[in-house]
Amino acid sequence: MKNSVSDQAFFIESEDEEEDKDSIRGEDDGNDSEFSNYSDDNPHHQNKPSSLNPSWPQSYRQSIDLYSSVPSPSLNFLGTPNLSRLGSSFLSSTLTRRHTPEILPSLSKPFLPPSTDNQQPQERRSSHSLLPPRGSSAKKLPHYQKASKASHELPLSRQSSYGQSVLNGINVLCGVGILSTPFAVKEGGWVGLSLLFIFGVLSFYTGILLRYCLDSQPGLETYPDIGQAAFGTVGRLVISIILYVELYACCVEYIILESDNLSSLFPNAHLNLGGYILNAHYLFAIMITLAVLPTVWLRNMSVLSYISAGGVIASILVAGCLFWVGLVDDVGFQIETTKTLNLSTFPVAIGLYGYCYSGHAVFPNIYTSMAKRSQFPMVLLASFGICGFLYAAVAVMGYMMFGESTESQYTLNLPTNLVASKVAVWTTVVNPFTKYALTISPVAMSLEELIPSNHMKSHVYSVLIRTALVFSTLAVALSIPFFGLVMSLIGSFLTMLVTLILPCVCFLSILKGKTTRFQVWICVFIIVVGSVSSLIGTYTALTEIIQQLL
């Protein structure tokens, strides 16, 4: 997740595809997964509560949709119906409507909706809604859920094509982590590069497990929903907190990233405040924080979502600049300084490679927005394959070029006098700048849910919460300004949980009694690998950070 945001997919759907959408949707519903009926006859689930309560966070689905750019609003401002359809298609209209903080139900309604007799049919519920009791049919909704649905939300439709879903998946996985892959090879040696492949395969499998969990019960749409289905309200809260901490940590990384790269461009920049001198790192960190602060206050962030739609292009551009500098500008290679295995810092590489596949928080949103959900395994395969190849190519090229002098971000190694280097650095600076607000927004919206109902309409509380979050990320970034080590800590502790451990644990809990012995052993193996990697990587990253601070 943390690997930044998912883009609008640049595919134009034909009118025939629009007309056939309903028939495609109907055909796919019948065979989404062989696990779709697990919950119907699984005695394990009958021992669980009769319904899923509308626990915190209620805004998760909408905020992550906005963060990941999976849905897109209908662009009625384009004028004619034909232009509206073209615009909506071009920007990957995977849902009929995007929710923004301005219209989120969770920010204007209490956790337990009032009782009402009004009923309205619904195709699929989002994570803030209540799920039907286990004893009732999927079509028979609780009265309070129907009222909530009618008051603030349009029915969700599944319209995302295979190509759009792949592009979204690539942009979820391929983010700032690509900048540190050469550093990961340096920390672990050439042998450590095998972890990139191993974690990729295991992460692909756990992505499939999330699909089985979503299909196990009607109404499951998000990662917190899966946690609640597996372990009740406690599971929902624990998973939500982990996901939000990961997003928060990504914002800290953004500030460190901006400060490091701008300092490399303007190393002599400083500010004298009454005898106290702010060096380039401190100065640019503060400037970036002040620059992104107004974007965090926006009530409607859909514009930022469109601006940040170049994540895939930015990643490819920065990677291309590295190859251009190495092959065309002929900077040279330092292969003789590279190492086969570096045991002393190998655990740091574990977290760095793990961070590369932190997209599982968004995978359920991508899956539930697909027109043909049976294609989800192929979407994951294409996304992981393309991103894995790009990661490996950048890792090998960067380490061959810079050897043991490789920095935590390879953009810091690029010669500053070359045009390709400037393009790479400025692309690295501008891209996270547009994504900071979208990344911190889910965290802010979850905290805004805790505002007393009599103060919910006041925008002042929202501004105060968001401002406090932004300045807190600045404080953390200035206190621990180590991009590579912080990324390793995030990858070891948070990503291992979200990507490897929790999907297997939830799968075994939700589908208990319906899994094969092979599936159980595979899940146990992944849990062990994830747990050992997490313990070793987290301990090493924390130790290195403490040593750097002393």
PyMOL commands that set and color helices and strands:
alter all, ss='L'
color gray80, all
select helices_A, chain A and resi 15-19+21-29+38-41+43-46+60-68+76-78+81-90+105-107+143-152+162-173+176-192+194-215+223-265+280-296+302-307+311-328+335-337+343-355+363-368+373-405+410-412+419-448+453-455+459-479+483-510+517-549
alter helices_A, ss='H'
color red, helices_A
select strands_A, chain A and resi 271-273+276-278
alter strands_A, ss='S'
color yellow, strands_A
deselect
rebuild
show_as cartoon
